[in-house]
Amino acid sequence: MEQLEVFETIDAPPETVWQVLLEFDAYPEWNPFLRSVEGLPVEGERLSIRVRLPGGRTRTIRTTVLTVETNRRIVWLGRLGVPFAFDGYHEFHLEPIDGGRRTRLLQRETFRGALVPVLFHRRRIERGFRAMNRALRNRAERRVRATV
C-alpha cells in the first residue's frame, strides 16, 4: 500500500471550493492534472476520468463514486483491471478554517494491489496533485474576488 497526501490553503469558503471542484465540465479550462471528468458526482455513479501525470501521457480511468458529503468530501475508487491489481482510493476533503472564510483542502490517494510497486510513481503523482490543488485554489479565489 502507498498513500499520498497534498494539502492547500484556499482563501475561499468551502462552498466555493466545492462548486469549483464539482464543475467537471470546466476541468479542461483550468485543471492540469484531471483533464476531464465525465459523469455525475453522486454515490454509486461511474466516472470516466482523464488523468495527465506531469511528464507523462494522458490515461483514462474508470471510477465509482463512493462518498459525497456536500461542501466537505468526495471519494471515488478506480481500478486497473481486476480488484487488488492496482486500486486507487481517491479523496478530496474540505475543512473550513478561519470561521469558514477559508478552506483547507486535502487531496489524498491510497493505492493498493500487486502492481503498486511497478506502476506507482510518487513524485509524478505528487506534482500532479500539487498542480491541481494550486489551480483549484486560484480558480476559487478568483471567484470570491469577483463577487466582492
C-alpha positions in Angstrom: 0.0 0.0 0.0 1.1 3.5 -0.8 -0.6 6.8 0.3 -0.1 10.3 -1.0 -1.5 13.4 0.6 -1.2 17.0 -0.6 -2.7 20.0 1.3 -3.6 23.5 0.1 -5.0 26.5 2.0 -7.5 28.4 -0.1 -8.8 31.9 0.6 -12.4 30.9 -0.2 -15.1 29.3 1.8 -15.7 25.5 1.4 -18.9 26.2 -0.5 -17.0 28.0 -3.3 -14.2 25.4 -3.4 -16.8 22.7 -3.6 -18.6 24.4 -6.5 -15.3 24.6 -8.5 -14.4 21.0 -7.6 -17.7 19.6 -8.9 -17.9 21.7 -12.1 -16.5 18.8 -14.1 -17.4 20.4 -17.5 -14.9 23.2 -16.7 -11.9 21.0 -15.9 -10.3 21.3 -19.3 -10.2 25.1 -18.8 -8.1 25.0 -15.6 -7.2 21.5 -14.3 -3.7 20.4 -15.4 -4.0 17.0 -13.7 -7.6 15.8 -14.1 -8.1 16.9 -17.7 -11.7 15.8 -17.8 -14.3 14.0 -15.7 -17.4 12.6 -17.3 -20.3 11.5 -15.1 -22.2 12.8 -12.1 -20.8 13.3 -8.5 -23.4 11.0 -7.0 -22.8 8.0 -4.8 -22.7 4.8 -6.9 -22.2 6.6 -10.2 -19.4 5.7 -12.6 -16.9 8.4 -13.6 -14.6 8.4 -16.6 -11.5 10.5 -15.7 -8.7 11.5 -18.0 -5.6 11.9 -15.9 -2.4 13.6 -17.1 0.7 13.0 -15.0 3.4 15.6 -15.3 5.9 14.3 -17.9 3.6 11.5 -18.9 0.7 10.7 -21.2 -3.0 11.1 -20.6 -4.8 8.0 -19.3 -8.5 7.3 -18.8 -9.5 5.7 -15.5 -13.0 4.4 -14.7 -14.1 5.0 -11.2 -17.1 4.6 -8.9 -18.2 7.4 -6.6 -18.2 6.0 -3.0 -19.0 9.0 -0.9 -20.3 12.5 -1.4 -20.7 14.9 1.6 -21.7 18.3 0.2 -19.1 21.0 0.8 -16.9 18.5 2.7 -15.8 15.4 0.9 -16.0 13.3 -2.3 -14.4 9.9 -2.6 -14.1 7.6 -5.6 -12.4 4.2 -6.3 -10.6 3.5 -9.5 -9.3 0.1 -10.6 -6.9 -1.1 -13.2 -8.3 -4.4 -14.3 -9.3 -6.8 -11.6 -9.7 -5.9 -7.9 -6.4 -5.6 -5.9 -4.2 -5.4 -9.0 -3.9 -1.6 -8.8 -6.7 0.1 -6.9 -6.8 3.9 -6.2 -9.0 5.2 -3.4 -9.1 9.0 -4.2 -10.4 11.6 -1.8 -10.9 15.3 -1.6 -11.6 16.7 1.9 -12.6 20.4 2.5 -12.2 21.7 6.0 -13.4 25.2 7.0 -10.9 27.3 8.7 -10.9 30.9 10.0 -14.6 30.8 10.7 -15.4 29.3 7.4 -13.9 32.1 5.3 -11.1 29.9 4.2 -10.7 26.2 3.3 -8.0 23.6 4.0 -8.1 21.2 1.0 -6.7 17.7 1.3 -6.2 15.6 -1.9 -5.3 12.1 -0.9 -5.0 8.8 -2.7 -4.4 5.4 -1.3 -3.0 2.8 -3.7 -3.3 -0.9 -3.1 -2.6 -4.0 -5.1 0.0 -6.3 -6.6 1.0 -3.8 -9.3 1.6 -0.8 -7.0 5.4 -1.4 -6.8 5.6 -1.3 -10.6 3.0 1.4 -11.5 3.2 3.9 -8.6 5.2 7.0 -9.5 5.1 9.0 -6.2 6.9 12.1 -7.5 4.9 12.5 -10.7 1.6 11.9 -9.0 2.5 14.3 -6.2 3.4 17.0 -8.8 0.1 16.4 -10.4 -1.8 16.8 -7.1 0.1 20.0 -6.3 -0.6 21.5 -9.7 -4.3 20.7 -9.4 -4.6 22.0 -5.9 -2.9 25.3 -6.9 -5.1 25.6 -9.9 -8.2 24.9 -7.8 -7.1 27.5 -5.3 -6.6 30.1 -8.0 -9.9 29.5 -9.6 -11.8 29.5 -6.2 -10.0 32.7 -5.0 -10.8 34.5 -8.3 -14.4 33.5 -8.0 -14.5 35.1 -4.5 -12.8 38.3 -5.6 -15.3 38.6 -8.5 -18.2 38.6 -6.0 -16.7 41.3 -3.8 
